[in-house]
Structure formats: structure tokens, C-alpha cells
Amino acid sequence: MLKSYFKSFDDKEISYLFFEPKRTEVKKSVLIIHGMMETKERYSEFSEFLANSGYNVFIFDLSCFYFFA
């Protein structure tokens, strides 16, 4: 798992996680967008499962939601 940041259009840092398959060829990529009052960490276990099944997984915090979690 890689944890990093990117800059949004309004110059805020948005945190994201990237899960990459380690032993299999990449099938596809999945983008997970969390719901209200959640953060990306809630989906870490599911993201690991998908990565172990051969998928690249990206999940990021929505800019206005991580203040409430």
C-alpha cells in the first residue's frame, strides 16, 4: 500500500491510498469513493482483497469529508 497526496484544484492536499497486486498480473483498476462521514481507511481491508485478486485499487478522501471522520 502506498499512501500519498495530490493537489486539488483549490490547492488543498488530498490524501489517497494505492493498493497494487504483488503476485498477479493486473486485471483492471478500481476507484473507490467513500460515503458520507467515512474516510478511505474504512475500505483498506476490501482494497487489500481486491489487490490480492489482481486489481489496482485507488481510494482517496473527499476534500470536505475527512474533517468529520
Secondary structure, DSSP 8 states (H G I E B T S, - for coil): -EEEEEE-TTS-EEEEEEE--SSS----EEEEE--TT--GGGGHHHHHHHHHTT-EEEEE--TTTTTT-
